[in-house]
Amino acid sequence: MRLYHGSKSGLTGTIAPVSRDVCDFGRGFYMGTEKTQPLTLICHGESPKFYEIDYDLDGLRVYRFEANLDWAMFVAWNRRAIPERFRSYYDEKFLPIAQSNDVIVGKIANDRMVVVLDWFFQGFISDIGLLESLQALNLGDQYCAKTAEACARVRIVNEKSLSPNECEMLRAKSENQRKLAVRMVDRIRLLHRRDGMSFQEIIERDTGRRWDEP
């Protein structure tokens, strides 16, 4: 399959699962199905480079998240959005997924979706609003290579350096997309302000513990 990756300073050496461990799916090497997503992530870098990749999943252990609440809670778990006192429940649920698979696949939390996730984690939008927003934003998928074996499958077929003018245009495009997404999602949030459960309520339901317990 053809996937895309962006780097703020370019790739050097062997491809490895060495991203920050607070990324959406934890530490790994990230690729996506949408060209625009990595471009808007790297346009603030000093010497950004964009890569086209051929990737083969054959024989790898792959876990695919549907566009549902489990995906959102897995992202919350990896981003440390879940308070420490509740993490043991989610450690038990998500550690086997994170540790026993070569590749994890799910929706991209791009510059539009990250706004929605932040609202969800802060209690400004319900789970129903979150999932409706996820459908409305029509996001692509991201592939996180978690192991050396998965990273060894990465075959770069094209590398492109971004010019200062291209970066400026991408920054403007990213900001415009974010503003449009905020307006659209705010309408969804208001439509479902009395529906569904908040992030706090979901954690209380899952763990059987009250939010205000020590």
Contacts in CASP RR format, 6 or more apart in sequence:
PFRMAT RR
TARGET T0000
AUTHOR 0000-0000-0000
METHOD contacts of the structure
MODEL  1
MRLYHGSKSGLTGTIAPVSRDVCDFGRGFYMGTEKTQPLTLICHGESPKF
YEIDYDLDGLRVYRFEANLDWAMFVAWNRRAIPERFRSYYDEKFLPIAQS
NDVIVGKIANDRMVVVLDWFFQGFISDIGLLESLQALNLGDQYCAKTAEA
CARVRIVNEKSLSPNECEMLRAKSENQRKLAVRMVDRIRLLHRRDGMSFQ
EIIERDTGRRWDEP
1 54 0 8 1.000
1 55 0 8 1.000
1 56 0 8 1.000
1 57 0 8 1.000
2 52 0 8 1.000
2 53 0 8 1.000
2 54 0 8 1.000
2 55 0 8 1.000
3 31 0 8 1.000
3 32 0 8 1.000
3 33 0 8 1.000
3 52 0 8 1.000
3 53 0 8 1.000
3 54 0 8 1.000
3 55 0 8 1.000
3 143 0 8 1.000
4 31 0 8 1.000
4 32 0 8 1.000
4 33 0 8 1.000
4 34 0 8 1.000
4 35 0 8 1.000
4 37 0 8 1.000
4 38 0 8 1.000
4 50 0 8 1.000
4 51 0 8 1.000
4 52 0 8 1.000
4 53 0 8 1.000
5 11 0 8 1.000
5 29 0 8 1.000
5 30 0 8 1.000
5 31 0 8 1.000
5 32 0 8 1.000
5 38 0 8 1.000
5 50 0 8 1.000
5 51 0 8 1.000
5 53 0 8 1.000
6 38 0 8 1.000
6 39 0 8 1.000
6 41 0 8 1.000
6 42 0 8 1.000
6 48 0 8 1.000
6 49 0 8 1.000
6 50 0 8 1.000
6 51 0 8 1.000
7 42 0 8 1.000
7 48 0 8 1.000
7 49 0 8 1.000
7 51 0 8 1.000
8 42 0 8 1.000
8 44 0 8 1.000
8 45 0 8 1.000
8 46 0 8 1.000
8 47 0 8 1.000
8 48 0 8 1.000
9 45 0 8 1.000
9 46 0 8 1.000
9 47 0 8 1.000
9 48 0 8 1.000
9 49 0 8 1.000
10 47 0 8 1.000
10 48 0 8 1.000
10 49 0 8 1.000
11 49 0 8 1.000
11 51 0 8 1.000
11 156 0 8 1.000
14 151 0 8 1.000
15 29 0 8 1.000
15 145 0 8 1.000
15 151 0 8 1.000
15 152 0 8 1.000
15 154 0 8 1.000
16 29 0 8 1.000
16 148 0 8 1.000
16 151 0 8 1.000
17 27 0 8 1.000
17 28 0 8 1.000
17 29 0 8 1.000
17 145 0 8 1.000
17 146 0 8 1.000
17 147 0 8 1.000
17 148 0 8 1.000
17 150 0 8 1.000
17 151 0 8 1.000
18 27 0 8 1.000
18 28 0 8 1.000
18 29 0 8 1.000
19 26 0 8 1.000
19 27 0 8 1.000
19 28 0 8 1.000
19 29 0 8 1.000
19 30 0 8 1.000
20 26 0 8 1.000
20 27 0 8 1.000
21 27 0 8 1.000
21 78 0 8 1.000
22 78 0 8 1.000
22 79 0 8 1.000
22 80 0 8 1.000
23 30 0 8 1.000
23 78 0 8 1.000
23 79 0 8 1.000
23 144 0 8 1.000
24 75 0 8 1.000
24 78 0 8 1.000
24 79 0 8 1.000
24 108 0 8 1.000
24 109 0 8 1.000
24 142 0 8 1.000
24 144 0 8 1.000
25 74 0 8 1.000
25 75 0 8 1.000
25 78 0 8 1.000
25 98 0 8 1.000
25 104 0 8 1.000
25 106 0 8 1.000
25 142 0 8 1.000
25 144 0 8 1.000
25 146 0 8 1.000
26 78 0 8 1.000
26 98 0 8 1.000
26 144 0 8 1.000
26 146 0 8 1.000
27 146 0 8 1.000
28 144 0 8 1.000
28 145 0 8 1.000
28 146 0 8 1.000
28 151 0 8 1.000
29 144 0 8 1.000
29 145 0 8 1.000
29 150 0 8 1.000
29 151 0 8 1.000
29 154 0 8 1.000
30 142 0 8 1.000
30 143 0 8 1.000
30 144 0 8 1.000
30 145 0 8 1.000
31 53 0 8 1.000
31 55 0 8 1.000
31 142 0 8 1.000
31 143 0 8 1.000
31 145 0 8 1.000
31 154 0 8 1.000
32 38 0 8 1.000
32 108 0 8 1.000
32 140 0 8 1.000
32 141 0 8 1.000
32 142 0 8 1.000
32 143 0 8 1.000
33 108 0 8 1.000
33 140 0 8 1.000
33 141 0 8 1.000
33 142 0 8 1.000
33 143 0 8 1.000
34 108 0 8 1.000
34 110 0 8 1.000
34 139 0 8 1.000
34 140 0 8 1.000
35 50 0 8 1.000
36 110 0 8 1.000
36 173 0 8 1.000
37 108 0 8 1.000
37 110 0 8 1.000
37 111 0 8 1.000
37 140 0 8 1.000
37 142 0 8 1.000
38 50 0 8 1.000
39 50 0 8 1.000
39 162 0 8 1.000
39 170 0 8 1.000
40 110 0 8 1.000
40 111 0 8 1.000
40 170 0 8 1.000
40 171 0 8 1.000
40 173 0 8 1.000
40 174 0 8 1.000
40 177 0 8 1.000
41 110 0 8 1.000
41 111 0 8 1.000
42 48 0 8 1.000
42 49 0 8 1.000
42 50 0 8 1.000
42 162 0 8 1.000
43 162 0 8 1.000
43 166 0 8 1.000
43 167 0 8 1.000
43 168 0 8 1.000
43 170 0 8 1.000
43 171 0 8 1.000
43 174 0 8 1.000
44 167 0 8 1.000
44 171 0 8 1.000
45 167 0 8 1.000
47 161 0 8 1.000
48 161 0 8 1.000
48 162 0 8 1.000
48 167 0 8 1.000
49 159 0 8 1.000
49 160 0 8 1.000
49 161 0 8 1.000
49 162 0 8 1.000
50 159 0 8 1.000
50 160 0 8 1.000
50 161 0 8 1.000
50 162 0 8 1.000
51 156 0 8 1.000
51 158 0 8 1.000
51 159 0 8 1.000
51 160 0 8 1.000
52 156 0 8 1.000
52 157 0 8 1.000
52 158 0 8 1.000
53 154 0 8 1.000
53 155 0 8 1.000
53 156 0 8 1.000
53 157 0 8 1.000
54 155 0 8 1.000
54 157 0 8 1.000
55 143 0 8 1.000
55 153 0 8 1.000
55 154 0 8 1.000
55 155 0 8 1.000
56 153 0 8 1.000
56 155 0 8 1.000
57 103 0 8 1.000
57 153 0 8 1.000
60 102 0 8 1.000
60 103 0 8 1.000
60 149 0 8 1.000
60 150 0 8 1.000
60 153 0 8 1.000
61 100 0 8 1.000
61 101 0 8 1.000
61 102 0 8 1.000
61 103 0 8 1.000
62 101 0 8 1.000
62 102 0 8 1.000
62 103 0 8 1.000
62 104 0 8 1.000
62 105 0 8 1.000
63 97 0 8 1.000
63 101 0 8 1.000
63 103 0 8 1.000
63 104 0 8 1.000
63 105 0 8 1.000
64 104 0 8 1.000
64 105 0 8 1.000
64 106 0 8 1.000
65 71 0 8 1.000
65 74 0 8 1.000
65 104 0 8 1.000
65 105 0 8 1.000
65 106 0 8 1.000
65 107 0 8 1.000
67 106 0 8 1.000
67 107 0 8 1.000
67 131 0 8 1.000
67 134 0 8 1.000
67 135 0 8 1.000
68 131 0 8 1.000
69 127 0 8 1.000
69 130 0 8 1.000
69 131 0 8 1.000
69 202 0 8 1.000
71 106 0 8 1.000
71 107 0 8 1.000
72 117 0 8 1.000
72 120 0 8 1.000
72 127 0 8 1.000
72 130 0 8 1.000
72 131 0 8 1.000
72 134 0 8 1.000
73 82 0 8 1.000
73 90 0 8 1.000
73 94 0 8 1.000
73 202 0 8 1.000
73 206 0 8 1.000
74 94 0 8 1.000
74 97 0 8 1.000
75 81 0 8 1.000
75 109 0 8 1.000
75 117 0 8 1.000
76 82 0 8 1.000
76 117 0 8 1.000
76 121 0 8 1.000
76 199 0 8 1.000
77 87 0 8 1.000
77 90 0 8 1.000
77 91 0 8 1.000
77 94 0 8 1.000
78 98 0 8 1.000
81 121 0 8 1.000
81 199 0 8 1.000
82 90 0 8 1.000
82 203 0 8 1.000
83 203 0 8 1.000
85 209 0 8 1.000
85 213 0 8 1.000
85 214 0 8 1.000
86 203 0 8 1.000
86 207 0 8 1.000
86 209 0 8 1.000
89 206 0 8 1.000
89 207 0 8 1.000
90 206 0 8 1.000
97 104 0 8 1.000
98 104 0 8 1.000
98 146 0 8 1.000
101 146 0 8 1.000
102 145 0 8 1.000
102 146 0 8 1.000
102 147 0 8 1.000
102 149 0 8 1.000
102 150 0 8 1.000
103 143 0 8 1.000
103 144 0 8 1.000
103 145 0 8 1.000
103 146 0 8 1.000
103 150 0 8 1.000
104 143 0 8 1.000
104 144 0 8 1.000
104 146 0 8 1.000
105 141 0 8 1.000
105 142 0 8 1.000
105 143 0 8 1.000
105 144 0 8 1.000
106 141 0 8 1.000
106 142 0 8 1.000
107 113 0 8 1.000
107 134 0 8 1.000
107 139 0 8 1.000
107 140 0 8 1.000
107 141 0 8 1.000
107 142 0 8 1.000
108 139 0 8 1.000
108 140 0 8 1.000
108 141 0 8 1.000
108 142 0 8 1.000
109 117 0 8 1.000
109 139 0 8 1.000
109 142 0 8 1.000
110 139 0 8 1.000
111 174 0 8 1.000
111 177 0 8 1.000
111 178 0 8 1.000
111 181 0 8 1.000
112 137 0 8 1.000
112 139 0 8 1.000
112 177 0 8 1.000
112 178 0 8 1.000
112 180 0 8 1.000
112 181 0 8 1.000
113 133 0 8 1.000
113 134 0 8 1.000
113 137 0 8 1.000
113 139 0 8 1.000
113 181 0 8 1.000
115 178 0 8 1.000
115 181 0 8 1.000
115 182 0 8 1.000
115 185 0 8 1.000
116 125 0 8 1.000
116 130 0 8 1.000
116 133 0 8 1.000
116 134 0 8 1.000
116 137 0 8 1.000
116 181 0 8 1.000
116 185 0 8 1.000
117 130 0 8 1.000
119 125 0 8 1.000
119 130 0 8 1.000
119 185 0 8 1.000
119 189 0 8 1.000
120 126 0 8 1.000
120 127 0 8 1.000
120 130 0 8 1.000
120 199 0 8 1.000
121 199 0 8 1.000
122 199 0 8 1.000
123 198 0 8 1.000
123 199 0 8 1.000
123 200 0 8 1.000
124 189 0 8 1.000
125 133 0 8 1.000
125 185 0 8 1.000
125 188 0 8 1.000
125 189 0 8 1.000
125 192 0 8 1.000
126 189 0 8 1.000
126 192 0 8 1.000
126 193 0 8 1.000
126 195 0 8 1.000
126 196 0 8 1.000
126 197 0 8 1.000
126 198 0 8 1.000
127 196 0 8 1.000
127 197 0 8 1.000
127 198 0 8 1.000
127 199 0 8 1.000
127 202 0 8 1.000
128 192 0 8 1.000
128 195 0 8 1.000
128 196 0 8 1.000
129 188 0 8 1.000
129 189 0 8 1.000
129 191 0 8 1.000
129 192 0 8 1.000
129 195 0 8 1.000
129 196 0 8 1.000
132 188 0 8 1.000
132 192 0 8 1.000
133 184 0 8 1.000
133 185 0 8 1.000
133 188 0 8 1.000
136 184 0 8 1.000
136 185 0 8 1.000
136 188 0 8 1.000
137 181 0 8 1.000
137 184 0 8 1.000
137 185 0 8 1.000
145 151 0 8 1.000
145 153 0 8 1.000
145 154 0 8 1.000
162 170 0 8 1.000
197 205 0 8 1.000
200 211 0 8 1.000
203 211 0 8 1.000
204 210 0 8 1.000
204 211 0 8 1.000
END
